[in-house]
């Protein structure tokens, strides 16, 4: 039998992490002079059954052959530690005391305790300080048969575009704590490939053992990750897995260590699975956003689990429970670990530039998805990132493409989601949004040949003119604007609703001046549709309540007429050519996910 560290108990390593210390430990906030030790005052209680430091036993037992567990903690001073096992309960987790450790030492000392009863979903340790003590972390160790441990070489492929500070910080942190560590299990088997789409980094920025800087054309996320996968396939030694990771994230090296350890120990049924790291919010580190996504049959994009505050143990245990598989599940590429044999079997990403490349790839491969608390990144919330060029053009163009090209989902027709979105933005005077939506359908109808040229950055630059220009909310006209109720629509009669939709809020047919309201209507700026707020208003103020910014929209009948005519022409052309287009996308799909295509697209043979 061989003992392997499954998880380390770690402490906050930055001011941001320390501001949300309860994802590391609960209780009185200890004093931390550095990231190596926590100074606990006398007679205080500290609980490490948290999102980062709790042991999700149900996950480790499901995915590996774990049969025996040992907890080790490193403490100086007099203390009592209690090891607690938790099981799910409708109201609150059931709490069972498994073992106790009592210690007193004038020097930092390791205390270990074997945990033989693993019939629990979650295990944590609580420490009671009986005098001023120093806690220097700990680890959960498992025992495994030598024959069940696999050789693993893991390469992190991260693609960046002018996010120099993020990428340098993350690369340095991973290198210092893992690659340059003396942990023989991982230090010689972990690599980092930084694909620089912006070509703004130098060898002095990204350097070190097992770290490579790869200048790349600005081919978007799909192009950057395709390059990362290609480079991995030709590395020596050849890695067994590629970990795709966003650049603008906060990552814990411990998450990567756990990923690597999990890969070494996976049972045979899970050895082709993807490992999906959860996304939590950068602005609120304790807010869980997603670890598995899906696309429903009606083309709605859903997170499979509830969004949650992971300061709560019950929420952590809810997240760690297995859920039934749903339609078109995928692991997002902010943190997604893929076996290299999947890439060899199913090919490289489809050239979507950005948005839905991870969804398409996940659906194409259709592998099991593994996740657990503590394997995660923190990312800026998407509510702050809404842009017409991305959320209308890229989203809808790529939805049409994916539903045509991928044989597993090509039966779905996105037009039924597209039409209401164009109509909603016409009704709410978001003419720039309509321009982006129409361009999305028109570019899709140019066929797959249009995507075979690297023009993604050029398109987004051109379409940026259609993004709403947001200004400080305090500079907007004053009125009945209450952010607390902004998401609530006003009631509207049946006849008013008929008029609203039939006339496109007075843009199609004549409406008497007496019907129009002179004040401004306040609405949400992104996906909401609020007919009761908009009806009979020629002036709208679209608000982002999160960052207190807003955009003025004014009814423009002439622009409406031009866009509405173009919209009807596009729908007619789509209906006429739909089957022909789908056939073209399906037939070119294999080539456009091949190494041959990507080498040409990225001009690799020319550059080398």
C-alpha positions in Angstrom: 0.0 0.0 0.0 1.1 3.5 -0.7 0.2 6.7 1.2 -0.8 9.6 -1.0 -1.7 13.1 0.1 -5.2 13.8 -1.3 -5.8 17.3 0.0 -3.8 19.8 1.9 -5.4 22.1 4.5 -4.3 25.5 3.3 -4.6 29.1 4.5 -5.4 32.4 2.7 -2.4 33.7 0.7 -3.6 37.2 -0.3 -5.5 40.1 1.1 -8.4 39.2 -1.2 -8.5 35.6 0.1 -8.2 36.7 3.7 -11.2 39.1 3.3 -13.3 35.9 2.7 -11.4 33.7 5.1 -14.5 31.6 5.9 -14.0 29.6 2.7 -10.8 28.4 4.4 -11.9 28.3 8.0 -14.8 29.5 10.2 -14.6 31.1 13.6 -12.6 33.9 15.1 -10.4 35.5 12.4 -6.9 34.4 13.3 -3.8 36.6 12.7 -1.8 35.5 9.7 1.7 37.0 9.4 2.4 35.0 6.3 0.6 32.3 4.3 2.4 29.5 6.2 0.8 29.8 9.6 -2.3 31.0 11.5 -1.9 32.5 14.9 -5.0 31.5 17.0 -5.7 33.3 20.3 -6.5 31.3 23.4 -9.9 29.7 23.9 -11.2 30.2 20.3 -12.8 27.7 18.0 -11.8 27.1 14.4 -13.7 24.9 12.0 -12.0 23.7 8.7 -15.0 21.9 7.3 -15.1 24.6 4.6 -15.3 24.8 0.8 -11.5 24.8 0.4 -10.4 22.6 3.3 -13.2 20.1 4.0 -12.8 16.6 2.7 -15.6 15.5 0.3 -15.3 11.8 1.1 -18.3 10.9 -1.1 -16.4 12.2 -4.1 -13.1 10.6 -3.3 -14.8 7.2 -2.7 -16.8 7.5 -5.9 -13.9 8.3 -8.2 -11.0 6.4 -6.5 -10.4 3.2 -4.5 -10.0 5.1 -1.2 -10.5 2.8 1.8 -8.5 4.4 4.6 -7.9 8.0 5.5 -5.5 9.8 7.8 -5.6 13.4 9.0 -2.4 15.2 9.9 -2.3 18.7 11.4 0.7 20.8 12.3 0.3 22.8 15.6 2.4 24.5 18.2 0.8 25.0 21.6 -2.0 23.4 23.6 -5.2 22.5 21.8 -7.9 19.9 21.2 -8.9 18.9 17.7 -12.2 17.0 16.9 -12.7 15.2 13.6 -16.3 15.4 12.4 -18.1 13.4 9.8 -21.2 14.9 8.2 -24.1 13.4 6.3 -26.9 15.2 4.4 -30.1 16.1 6.2 -33.0 18.2 4.8 -32.6 20.9 7.4 -28.9 20.8 8.4 -26.0 18.3 8.0 -25.9 15.5 10.6 -22.8 15.9 12.8 -20.9 12.8 14.1 -17.7 13.0 16.2 -15.2 10.5 14.7 -12.1 11.1 16.8 -10.2 13.5 19.0 -6.6 14.7 19.1 -5.2 16.5 22.2 -1.8 18.0 22.0 0.7 20.4 23.7 4.1 21.3 22.4 6.5 24.2 22.6 7.5 23.5 19.0 5.5 23.0 15.8 4.5 19.3 15.8 2.7 17.0 13.5 -0.3 15.1 15.0 -2.0 12.3 13.0 -5.2 10.4 13.4 -6.5 7.5 11.3 -10.1 7.7 10.0 -11.4 4.2 9.3 -15.1 4.9 9.1 -15.7 6.6 5.8 -19.5 6.3 5.7 -19.9 10.0 5.6 -20.3 12.5 2.8 -18.0 15.2 4.2 -15.3 15.3 6.9 -13.7 18.2 8.6 -11.6 19.1 11.6 -12.4 21.6 14.4 -9.6 23.0 16.6 -10.1 24.5 20.0 -7.1 26.6 21.2 -6.4 26.2 24.9 -3.7 28.8 24.8 -2.2 31.0 22.1 -1.3 28.5 19.4 0.1 28.4 15.9 -1.6 26.3 13.2 0.5 25.5 10.1 -2.0 23.6 8.0 -2.4 19.9 7.5 -3.3 17.2 5.0 -5.7 14.3 4.4 -3.8 11.2 3.3 -5.2 8.0 1.7 -3.9 4.5 1.2 -3.9 2.9 -2.2 -2.6 -0.3 -3.9 0.4 0.4 -6.0 -1.3 -1.1 -9.0 -4.1 1.4 -8.8 -1.8 4.5 -9.2 -1.4 5.7 -12.8 1.5 7.7 -14.2 0.3 11.2 -15.1 1.9 14.1 -16.9 -0.3 17.2 -16.8 0.1 20.4 -18.9 -1.8 23.5 -18.2 -2.7 25.3 -21.4 -3.8 28.9 -20.7 -4.5 31.4 -23.4 -4.2 35.1 -22.9 -4.9 38.3 -24.7 -3.4 41.4 -23.1 -4.0 40.2 -19.5 -0.3 40.4 -18.6 -0.7 40.9 -14.8 -3.1 38.1 -14.3 -1.2 35.5 -16.3 2.2 36.4 -14.8 0.8 36.2 -11.3 -0.9 32.9 -11.8 2.1 31.3 -13.7 4.5 32.4 -11.0 2.3 31.1 -8.2 1.9 27.7 -9.8 5.6 27.5 -10.6 6.7 28.4 -7.1 4.2 26.2 -5.2 4.2 23.2 -7.5 6.8 23.0 -10.2 9.6 24.3 -8.1 8.5 22.5 -5.0 10.1 19.3 -3.7 6.9 17.3 -4.0 8.3 14.5 -6.1 4.8 13.2 -7.1 4.0 16.4 -9.0 7.0 18.7 -9.5 8.5 16.8 -12.4 5.1 16.0 -14.0 3.5 19.4 -14.3 4.0 21.9 -17.2 2.6 25.3 -18.2 2.1 26.4 -21.8 1.1 30.1 -22.0 -0.5 30.8 -25.4 -0.1 34.5 -26.0 -2.8 35.6 -28.5 -1.9 39.3 -27.9 1.9 38.7 -28.4 2.6 41.2 -25.6 4.5 38.9 -23.3 8.3 38.3 -23.4 10.4 35.4 -22.3 11.4 37.5 -19.3 7.7 37.6 -18.3 7.0 33.9 -18.6 10.1 31.8 -17.8 11.2 28.9 -15.7 11.4 25.2 -15.6 8.6 23.4 -17.4 7.1 26.8 -18.4 6.8 27.8 -22.1 5.6 31.0 -23.8 3.9 30.4 -27.2 3.2 33.5 -29.3 0.0 32.9 -31.3 -2.2 34.8 -33.7 -5.2 36.4 -32.1 -7.5 33.5 -32.9 -9.8 33.9 -29.8 -10.4 31.4 -27.1 -11.0 28.5 -29.5 -7.8 29.3 -31.4 -5.7 29.7 -28.3 -6.9 26.5 -26.7 -6.5 24.7 -30.1 -2.9 25.8 -30.1 -2.5 24.7 -26.5 -3.9 21.2 -27.4 -1.7 21.0 -30.5 1.5 21.9 -28.6 0.6 19.3 -25.9 0.2 16.5 -28.4 3.9 17.0 -29.5 5.5 17.6 -26.2 8.2 15.2 -24.8 7.3 13.5 -22.6 3.8 13.4 -24.1 1.3 14.6 -21.4 -1.6 12.4 -20.5 -3.9 15.4 -19.8 -4.4 19.0 -20.8 -5.8 21.4 -18.3 -7.5 24.4 -20.1 -7.6 27.4 -17.9 -8.6 31.1 -18.3 -6.1 33.8 -17.9 -8.0 36.4 -15.9 -8.8 34.2 -12.9 -7.7 33.7 -9.3 -6.5 30.1 -8.9 -5.3 28.1 -6.0 -2.3 25.9 -6.7 -3.9 23.4 -4.3 -6.8 23.0 -6.9 -4.2 21.9 -9.5 -2.5 19.6 -7.0 -5.8 17.9 -6.2 -6.6 17.6 -9.9 -3.3 15.9 -10.5 -3.8 13.6 -7.5 -7.3 12.7 -8.6 -6.0 11.8 -12.1 -3.5 9.4 -10.7 -6.1 7.5 -8.7 -9.2 7.5 -10.9 -11.0 4.2 -11.2 -11.3 2.7 -14.7 -14.8 3.9 -15.4 -13.7 7.6 -14.9 -10.4 7.6 -16.6 -11.7 9.3 -19.7 -13.8 11.8 -17.8 -13.3 15.6 -17.8 -12.5 17.3 -14.5 -14.4 20.5 -14.3 -13.3 23.2 -11.9 -16.0 25.4 -10.4 -16.3 29.1 -11.1 -16.8 31.3 -8.1 -17.2 35.1 -8.2 -14.1 37.2 -8.0 -16.0 40.0 -6.3 -17.5 37.7 -3.7 -15.2 34.7 -3.2 -17.8 32.7 -1.3 -20.4 32.8 -4.2 -20.5 29.6 -6.2 -21.6 30.2 -9.8 -21.2 26.9 -11.8 -19.2 23.7 -12.2 -21.3 22.0 -14.9 -23.3 23.7 -17.6 -25.8 22.5 -20.1 -27.8 23.5 -23.1 -31.5 22.6 -23.0 -33.5 21.3 -26.0 -34.9 24.8 -26.2 -31.4 26.3 -26.4 -31.4 27.9 -23.0 -28.0 27.7 -21.2 -28.4 26.5 -17.7 -26.1 25.8 -14.8 -26.8 22.3 -13.6 -26.5 23.1 -9.9 -27.8 25.9 -7.7 -25.8 29.0 -7.3 -24.9 29.2 -3.6 -23.0 30.8 -0.8 -20.3 28.3 0.1 -19.8 29.9 3.5 -22.6 27.4 4.5 -21.7 23.8 5.1 -25.1 22.6 3.9 -24.6 24.4 0.6 -21.1 22.9 0.2 -22.6 19.4 0.7 -25.4 20.2 -1.7 -22.8 21.1 -4.4 -20.9 17.9 -3.8 -23.9 15.6 -4.2 -24.2 13.7 -7.5 -27.1 14.9 -9.7 -28.8 13.2 -12.6 -27.3 13.8 -16.0 -29.1 16.3 -18.2 -29.2 17.2 -21.9 -25.9 18.4 -23.4 -23.8 18.8 -20.3 -20.3 20.4 -20.6 -17.4 21.6 -18.6 -16.5 25.3 -19.1 -13.0 26.1 -20.2 -12.2 28.5 -17.3 -10.9 25.2 -15.7 -11.3 22.0 -17.6 -9.0 19.0 -17.6 -9.2 16.8 -20.7 -7.4 13.4 -21.4 -5.1 13.7 -24.4 -6.7 10.6 -25.9 -10.0 12.5 -26.1 -8.3 15.1 -28.3 -6.8 12.4 -30.5 -10.2 10.7 -30.8 -12.6 13.6 -31.1 -10.4 16.3 -32.6 -9.6 19.9 -31.8 -12.0 22.8 -31.0 -14.3 24.3 -33.7 -13.2 27.8 -34.8 -15.9 29.8 -33.0 -13.3 32.4 -31.9 -15.1 32.9 -28.5 -18.3 31.6 -26.9 -19.6 28.1 -26.9 -16.4 26.4 -28.0 -16.4 24.6 -24.7 -20.1 23.7 -25.0 -19.6 22.3 -28.5 -16.5 20.3 -27.5 -18.1 18.9 -24.3 -21.2 17.8 -26.2 -19.1 16.3 -29.0 -17.0 14.2 -26.5 -19.9 13.4 -24.2 -17.7 12.1 -21.4 -18.4 11.9 -17.7 -17.7 15.1 -15.8 -16.0 15.1 -12.4 -16.1 17.9 -9.9 -15.6 18.5 -6.2 -15.4 21.4 -3.8 -11.9 22.9 -3.6 -11.2 22.3 -7.3 -12.1 25.8 -8.6 -11.1 29.2 -9.9 -12.5 32.7 -9.2 -13.7 34.7 -12.2 -15.3 38.1 -12.6 -19.1 37.8 -12.7 -20.6 37.8 -16.2 -23.2 40.4 -15.2 -20.4 42.9 -15.5 -19.4 41.7 -19.0 -22.6 42.0 -21.1 -21.8 43.4 -24.6 -23.9 43.2 -27.8 -20.9 42.1 -29.8 -20.4 39.1 -27.5 -23.8 38.3 -26.1 -25.8 38.9 -29.3 -23.4 38.4 -32.2 -21.1 35.7 -30.9 -23.8 33.9 -28.9 -26.4 33.6 -31.6 -24.0 33.2 -34.6 -22.3 30.4 -32.7 -25.5 28.8 -31.6 -26.6 28.5 -35.2 -23.3 27.1 -36.2 -23.1 24.5 -33.3 -26.7 23.3 -34.0 -25.8 22.8 -37.6 -22.3 21.4 -37.4 -22.3 19.1 -34.4 -24.1 15.9 -35.4 -25.3 15.3 -31.8 -27.4 18.4 -31.6 -28.0 19.5 -35.2 -31.7 18.7 -35.1 -32.4 21.8 -33.0 -33.4 25.0 -34.8 -32.1 28.1 -33.1 -34.4 30.4 -35.1 -37.1 30.0 -32.4 -34.8 31.6 -29.8 -33.4 34.1 -32.3 -36.7 35.7 -33.4 -37.9 36.8 -29.9 -34.5 38.3 -29.2 -34.6 40.5 -32.3 -38.2 41.5 -31.6 -37.4 42.3 -27.9 -34.5 44.6 -28.8 -36.6 46.4 -31.5 -39.4 46.9 -29.0 -36.9 48.3 -26.4 -35.1 50.6 -29.0 -31.8 48.7 -28.7 -31.0 49.2 -32.3 -27.3 48.5 -31.9 -28.2 45.1 -30.3 -30.5 44.4 -33.4 -27.6 45.2 -35.7 -25.4 42.7 -33.9 -28.1 40.1 -34.0 -28.8 40.5 -37.7 -25.1 40.4 -38.5 -24.9 37.1 -36.5 -27.5 35.4 -38.7 -26.0 36.9 -41.9 -22.5 35.7 -41.1 -23.9 32.2 -40.3 -25.6 32.2 -43.7 -22.2 32.8 -45.4 -21.4 29.2 -44.6 -18.5 27.4 -43.0 -16.0 28.8 -45.5 -16.5 32.2 -43.8 -15.1 30.7 -40.6 -12.1 29.1 -42.3 -10.3 32.5 -42.4 -9.0 34.1 -39.2 -11.1 37.2 -39.0 -12.6 36.9 -35.5 -10.8 39.9 -33.9 -11.6 42.0 -37.0 -15.3 41.2 -36.6 -15.5 42.0 -32.9 -13.7 45.3 -33.4 -16.2 46.3 -36.1 -19.1 45.1 -34.0 -18.0 47.0 -30.9 -19.7 50.1 -32.3 -23.0 48.4 -31.4 -22.2 47.9 -27.7 -24.2 50.1 -25.4 -22.2 53.1 -24.1 -22.8 53.0 -20.4 -22.6 56.2 -18.4 -22.7 56.8 -14.6 -26.3 56.5 -13.4 -26.1 59.7 -11.4 -25.7 61.6 -14.8 -29.1 60.3 -16.1 -32.3 62.3 -15.8 -34.0 61.9 -12.4 -37.3 60.2 -12.1 -39.1 57.2 -10.5 -36.0 55.0 -10.6 -35.8 52.5 -7.8 -33.0 49.9 -8.1 -34.7 47.7 -5.5 -37.7 47.1 -7.8 -36.0 47.5 -11.2 -36.4 43.9 -12.1 -40.2 44.0 -11.6 -42.4 44.9 -14.6 -45.5 47.1 -14.4 -48.9 45.7 -15.1 -50.3 46.3 -18.6 -53.8 45.6 -20.0 -54.5 43.1 -22.8 -55.3 45.8 -25.3 -52.1 47.8 -24.4 -50.1 44.6 -24.8 -51.7 43.9 -28.3 -50.8 47.5 -29.3 -47.3 47.2 -27.9 -46.5 44.1 -30.0 -48.5 45.0 -33.1 -47.0 48.4 -33.5 -43.6 47.6 -32.0 -44.2 50.2 -29.3 -45.5 52.8 -31.8 -42.8 52.4 -34.4 -44.9 50.8 -37.2 -48.2 52.6 -37.2 -49.4 56.0 -36.2 -50.0 56.6 -32.5 -51.7 59.8 -31.3 -49.4 62.1 -29.4 -51.7 62.1 -26.4 -50.9 58.4 -25.8 -47.2 59.0 -25.3 -45.8 59.5 -21.9 -43.3 62.3 -21.5 -41.2 60.9 -18.7 -38.4 58.4 -19.0 -38.9 54.7 -18.6 -36.3 52.8 -16.5 -35.5 49.3 -17.6 -32.8 46.6 -17.2 -30.0 46.9 -19.8 -29.3 43.3 -20.7 -31.7 40.3 -21.2 -34.9 41.5 -19.5 -38.1 42.4 -21.4 -40.4 44.7 -19.6 -43.4 45.7 -21.7 -45.2 47.4 -18.9 -42.3 49.8 -18.3 -41.6 50.4 -22.0 -45.1 50.8 -23.5 -46.0 54.4 -24.6 -42.5 55.7 -23.8 -40.2 57.1 -26.5 -37.3 57.5 -24.1 -35.8 54.7 -22.1 -32.9 54.5 -19.7 -31.4 51.0 -19.6 -29.6 50.4 -16.3 -27.0 48.0 -15.0 -27.8 48.1 -11.3 -24.7 46.2 -10.4 -22.2 48.9 -11.4 -24.7 51.8 -11.3 -24.3 52.7 -15.0 -27.0 53.4 -17.7 -27.6 53.9 -21.4 -30.1 56.3 -23.0 -32.3 54.9 -25.7 -34.5 57.0 -28.0 -37.2 55.8 -30.4 -36.0 56.1 -34.0 -38.7 55.2 -36.5 -36.4 55.5 -39.5 -33.8 53.2 -38.1 -36.5 50.8 -37.0 -37.9 50.7 -40.6 -34.4 49.9 -42.1 -33.7 47.2 -39.5 -37.1 45.6 -39.6 -36.9 45.3 -43.4 -33.5 43.7 -43.1 -34.7 41.4 -40.4 -37.6 40.1 -42.6 -35.3 39.6 -45.6 -32.8 37.6 -43.4 -35.6 35.3 -42.2 -36.8 34.7 -45.7 -33.2 33.8 -46.8 -32.7 31.6 -43.8 -35.9 29.6 -44.4 -34.9 29.1 -48.0 -31.3 27.9 -47.4 -31.6 26.3 -43.9 -31.2 22.7 -45.0 -28.4 23.5 -47.5 -26.5 25.4 -44.8 -26.8 22.6 -42.3 -25.5 20.1 -44.8 -22.5 22.3 -45.5 -21.6 22.8 -41.9 -22.0 19.1 -41.1 -19.9 18.0 -44.1 -17.0 20.4 -43.2 -17.1 19.7 -39.5 -14.4 16.9 -39.5 -12.0 19.1 -41.5 -12.6 22.2 -39.3 -11.7 20.3 -36.1 -8.6 18.6 -37.6 -5.0 19.3 -37.0 -4.6 20.0 -40.7 -7.2 22.8 -40.6 -5.8 24.4 -37.4 -2.2 24.4 -38.7 -3.4 26.3 -41.7 -5.7 28.6 -39.8 -3.0 29.6 -37.3 -0.3 29.7 -40.0 1.9 27.4 -38.0 3.9 26.0 -40.9 4.5 29.6 -42.3 5.6 30.9 -38.9 7.9 28.0 -38.3 
